[in-house]
Amino acid sequence: MLSQKIIQKIENEFLRTDLPDFRVGDTLRVSFRISEGDKERVQAFEGVLIGHSKGSNRASIRVRKISFGEGVERIFPLCSKRVEKIEILQTGKVRRAKLYYLRELEGKKARIKERKDYSKLSKA
């Protein structure tokens, strides 16, 4: 019991609070720091969020994009210092927690409708 509190205390030190509120189905741009030899650069990975694994500082997201006709998926740990920032480009309207079915779809069938957020609209 005591060791679990110590582990929880250590994990809470590494939690990030600067991440936006995104959902599965959103189109994201993840800026990720890559080291090539002795140099470091920031590379953007832009795609649809198809899976979100929660769990305090072990949380991760799975982003999928189509690159030169091939589907590419990448898993990003959210609390990593290598993730510079995450931007929401488009919100998606989906009814599932995991969008793994997008792997079999291509072209227009793989599109996701945009979610309209009515809370941002003000009544005049």
MARMAR-791892 format. One record per residue (C-alpha): x, y, z. Coordinates in Angstrom, 1 decimal. Layout:
+--------+--------+--------+
!     c1 !     c2 !     c3 !
+--------+--------+--------+
!      X !      Y !      Z !
...
+--------+--------+--------+
END
This chain:
+--------+--------+--------+
!     c1 !     c2 !     c3 !
+--------+--------+--------+
!    0.0 !    0.0 !    0.0 !
!    2.8 !    2.4 !    0.9 !
!    4.8 !    1.5 !   -2.2 !
!    1.8 !    2.2 !   -4.4 !
!    1.6 !    5.7 !   -3.0 !
!    5.2 !    6.3 !   -3.7 !
!    4.9 !    5.1 !   -7.3 !
!    1.8 !    7.4 !   -7.7 !
!    3.7 !   10.3 !   -6.3 !
!    6.6 !    9.7 !   -8.8 !
!    4.2 !    9.3 !  -11.7 !
!    2.4 !   12.5 !  -10.9 !
!    5.6 !   14.5 !  -11.3 !
!    5.8 !   13.6 !  -15.0 !
!    2.2 !   14.3 !  -15.9 !
!    1.6 !   16.9 !  -18.6 !
!   -1.2 !   19.5 !  -18.4 !
!   -0.5 !   21.4 !  -21.6 !
!   -2.2 !   18.9 !  -23.9 !
!   -5.4 !   19.9 !  -25.7 !
!   -8.7 !   18.1 !  -25.2 !
!   -8.9 !   15.7 !  -28.1 !
!  -11.1 !   12.7 !  -28.9 !
!  -10.9 !    9.6 !  -31.1 !
!  -11.7 !   10.7 !  -34.7 !
!  -10.0 !   14.0 !  -34.5 !
!   -7.3 !   15.0 !  -37.0 !
!   -4.1 !   15.9 !  -35.1 !
!   -0.7 !   17.3 !  -35.9 !
!    1.8 !   15.8 !  -33.5 !
!    5.2 !   17.6 !  -33.4 !
!    7.7 !   15.0 !  -32.3 !
!   11.4 !   15.5 !  -31.6 !
!   13.7 !   13.2 !  -33.6 !
!   17.4 !   12.7 !  -33.0 !
!   19.5 !   11.8 !  -36.1 !
!   23.1 !   11.2 !  -35.0 !
!   24.1 !   14.2 !  -32.9 !
!   21.4 !   16.5 !  -34.3 !
!   17.8 !   16.9 !  -33.2 !
!   14.8 !   18.2 !  -35.2 !
!   11.1 !   18.5 !  -34.8 !
!    9.0 !   16.5 !  -37.3 !
!    5.2 !   16.8 !  -37.6 !
!    3.1 !   13.7 !  -38.0 !
!   -0.5 !   14.6 !  -39.2 !
!   -3.3 !   12.1 !  -39.2 !
!   -6.5 !   10.7 !  -37.6 !
!   -6.5 !    9.7 !  -34.0 !
!   -7.7 !    6.0 !  -34.2 !
!   -7.0 !    4.9 !  -30.6 !
!   -6.4 !    6.5 !  -27.2 !
!   -4.9 !    4.4 !  -24.4 !
!   -5.4 !    6.2 !  -21.0 !
!   -3.4 !    5.6 !  -17.8 !
!   -1.9 !    8.7 !  -16.2 !
!    1.7 !    9.0 !  -17.3 !
!    1.5 !    5.8 !  -19.4 !
!   -1.2 !    7.3 !  -21.7 !
!   -0.6 !    7.0 !  -25.5 !
!   -2.3 !    7.8 !  -28.7 !
!   -2.3 !    6.0 !  -32.0 !
!   -2.3 !    8.3 !  -35.1 !
!   -2.9 !    7.0 !  -38.7 !
!   -2.1 !    8.8 !  -42.0 !
!   -1.8 !    7.8 !  -45.6 !
!    1.6 !    8.4 !  -47.0 !
!    2.2 !    7.7 !  -50.7 !
!   -0.7 !    5.4 !  -50.9 !
!    0.4 !    3.4 !  -47.8 !
!   -1.2 !    3.6 !  -44.4 !
!    1.2 !    4.6 !  -41.7 !
!    0.4 !    4.3 !  -38.0 !
!    2.4 !    5.7 !  -35.1 !
!    2.0 !    5.4 !  -31.4 !
!    3.0 !    8.5 !  -29.3 !
!    3.4 !    8.4 !  -25.5 !
!    1.6 !   11.5 !  -24.3 !
!    3.8 !   12.3 !  -21.3 !
!    7.1 !   12.0 !  -23.2 !
!    9.3 !   15.0 !  -23.4 !
!    9.9 !   14.2 !  -27.1 !
!    6.3 !   15.3 !  -27.9 !
!    6.7 !   19.0 !  -28.4 !
!    3.0 !   19.9 !  -29.0 !
!   -0.3 !   18.4 !  -30.3 !
!   -2.6 !   20.5 !  -32.4 !
!   -6.2 !   19.7 !  -33.3 !
!   -6.8 !   20.4 !  -37.0 !
!  -10.3 !   19.0 !  -37.3 !
!  -12.8 !   17.4 !  -34.9 !
!  -14.4 !   14.1 !  -36.0 !
!  -17.8 !   12.7 !  -35.4 !
!  -17.5 !    9.0 !  -34.6 !
!  -19.4 !    6.5 !  -32.4 !
!  -16.6 !    4.1 !  -31.5 !
!  -13.7 !    4.2 !  -29.1 !
!  -11.2 !    2.6 !  -31.5 !
!  -11.2 !    3.2 !  -35.3 !
!   -9.3 !    0.2 !  -36.4 !
!  -11.8 !   -0.4 !  -39.2 !
!  -10.2 !    2.5 !  -41.1 !
!   -7.3 !    0.2 !  -41.9 !
!   -9.4 !   -1.7 !  -44.4 !
!  -11.1 !    1.4 !  -46.0 !
!   -9.5 !    3.6 !  -48.6 !
!  -10.5 !    6.8 !  -50.5 !
!  -13.8 !    8.5 !  -49.7 !
!  -14.9 !    5.6 !  -47.5 !
!  -12.2 !    6.4 !  -45.0 !
!  -13.4 !    9.9 !  -44.4 !
!  -14.8 !   11.0 !  -41.1 !
!  -17.5 !   13.6 !  -40.8 !
!  -16.7 !   16.8 !  -38.9 !
!  -18.2 !   17.2 !  -35.4 !
!  -20.1 !   20.5 !  -35.0 !
!  -19.5 !   22.0 !  -31.6 !
!  -22.6 !   24.0 !  -30.8 !
!  -21.3 !   25.1 !  -27.4 !
!  -18.9 !   27.5 !  -29.1 !
!  -21.7 !   29.2 !  -31.0 !
!  -23.3 !   32.1 !  -29.2 !
!  -27.0 !   32.9 !  -29.6 !
!  -27.5 !   36.4 !  -30.9 !
+--------+--------+--------+
END
